[in-house]
Amino acid sequence: SLQRSGGSQIAVGVHDQRQAVLSGDADPDYVGLVRSGFGIPYHVSTDSDAPFSHDLADAIARGLERAGHQSKVVHLLPTLPPQQALVQLTTTGAPRIVLVNIREWKCDTYMSTSLAYDVELSVTDGQGNVLGRAQVTGTDSLGGNAETAVSNALQQKLERLLNDASVVNALQSAG
């Protein structure tokens, strides 16, 4: 649910910079842990088996399109140096770029579900100059059904990022 409409062209990229992925301890489709009755942790992957960053970029693009923007997704590899991620997005020629950096995203389910997250969204112009930025970070106790709770939390975090006043202004100024 984006609180705006627009018509600008936007390149969207999500750069997975989670330490577990960068170190090779987890695959790019990793989203957290589920624990057995004895507390033994097992990795949980995206439903699509695609990298988490790809699913997130696709979801953001769909939301921007519903708000009236034209979006182009650029799937970024975690191994890409951070500065190169922005360079890759600027080559699309879009007047606005949405770049999301995921530094942490991990659910942990045992008796209840917790979610640790650190996600930053920046909007730049076509040359990479930052026009707006928002960040969500924290650890939330989600309780309940893990799949539903984490999905709802993801939607809430994305809405908070995309509806931040500086992000809204940066996206509207391109329209």
C-alpha positions, 0 to 999 in steps of 0.5 A: 500500500503506497501512499502516492501515485506517479508516472516516473520510470524507476529502476529497482534493485535489492542488494543482499549484504547479510553477513551469513550470505556473504560468508557463504554460511547461508544461500541467497534464498535464506530467510531464517531458522525454524527449530525442532522440538529439541531446539535444533535449527534448520534453515528456512528458504523463500517459498520461490527458492529464488534469492530473497533479494530477487523476491523483494525487488519483484515485490517492490516493483509490483507495488510501485507499478500499482502506484502508477510508476513504470518499474524495471527490476535489476537483480543484483548479486550479493558478491557485487561490491556496494558501489557497483550495485548503484552503478549497475542500476544507473545503467538502466537510464531510469530517472529514479533508482530505488536501491534496497540494502539488506544488512540483516533479515532473519526470522527465528522460530521455536516456541514463537517467532522473532525477526531481526532486520536491518534494511535501508532504502535509498532513492537516487536520481539517474546519476546516483545522487541520493534524493531520499533515504529510509531505514528500518532496523530492530528485532520484533517478537512476532508470535503466532503462525511463523509464515503469516507473521513474517509475511505480514512483517515484511509487508509492514517494513516495506510499506514503512520504507516506501511511505517515508516522507523523504522517499515519497518526495524523491519519487514524486519529484520525478513524475 
